[in-house]
Amino acid sequence: MKKYKGIIISAAVCIILLIIFGSSMFYIVNPGERAIVFRPFGSGLDTTNIYNPGFNVVAPWNDFIIYNVKERKTEETLDVLDKNGLSINVEISVRFNPIPNKLPILHQQFGEDYVNQLIIPEVRSTVRQVMGNFTAEEIYSTRRAEVEQQIVDMTTKKLKDNSVETKAVLIRSINLPPQIKNAIENKLQQEQEALAYQFKLEKEKQEADRKRIEAEGEAKANNIINQSLTPNLLKMRGIEATLKLANSQNAKTVVIGSGSDGMPLILGN
């Protein structure tokens, strides 16, 4: 009985310890998550091992840190200054996720609050830096695609250098002061009207050139024909035509040598 008593006590102690420390020893990493371990009484942050989805057991005195590595989105609204110091309100949307195999580096540099420590400041800084190189008109209309692409390229590079993958950076809206917006839209409308008028003039010019070239061609053709129609040629063609008519089955009267130019006269129905 004494022999089993020791075993029972040991088992009871183990059960009590499991109850007390179970939540600090057993972890489940769900799909779309990865985990890292920090050993305060050992080597510190484990920068080598990344824990994949599944059941994991760690010592209760170690910190098991789980990260969501699925794609996330953050939206920012901020005021920036253009090249001329004009205030512009911009709404930005960023889709991103931590790079799983770089989680220890991300945690070491920015911690679990990396969205507020890294993503938002970098996006704000990039938007201000890029838009500060363009005028309001360029940002709003003429070079908007170029502005967006520069923001995407710079944001993607900065976040990748800090262990975050950028899926998309979208400018959802650009809001200008009403008077500036109206002035730009009026200018764009006038430019479109000028382009339409220029197109009409070009089209009319092309049509005039076409008619001129056509008339010159017809004049040259008539000149060549007139130069080739000599009296002897006309007489020969007349004789050929007379012979064809004379050989036809239609009733006719042929008077030889009665024409003013010596050509036969053909009389008949």
Sequence and secondary structure as in RCSB ss.txt:
>XXXX:A:sequence
MKKYKGIIISAAVCIILLIIFGSSMFYIVNPGERAIVFRPFGSGLDTTNIYNPGFNVVAPWNDFIIYNVKERKTE
ETLDVLDKNGLSINVEISVRFNPIPNKLPILHQQFGEDYVNQLIIPEVRSTVRQVMGNFTAEEIYSTRRAEVEQQ
IVDMTTKKLKDNSVETKAVLIRSINLPPQIKNAIENKLQQEQEALAYQFKLEKEKQEADRKRIEAEGEAKANNII
NQSLTPNLLKMRGIEATLKLANSQNAKTVVIGSGSDGMPLILGN
>XXXX:A:secstr
 HHHHHHHHHHHHHHHHHHHHGGGTEEEE TTEEEEEEETTTTEE SS  B SEEEE  TTSEEEEEE S EEEE
EEEEEE TTS EEEEEEEEEEEE GGGHHHHHHHT TTHIIIIIHHHHHHHHHHHHTTS HHIIIIITHHHHHHH
HHHHHHHHHHTTTEEEEEEEEEEEE  HHHHHHHHHHHHHHHHHHHHHHHHHHHHHHHHHHHHHHHHHHHHHHHH
HHH  HHHHHHHHHHHHHHHHTSSS EEEETT STTS  EEEE 
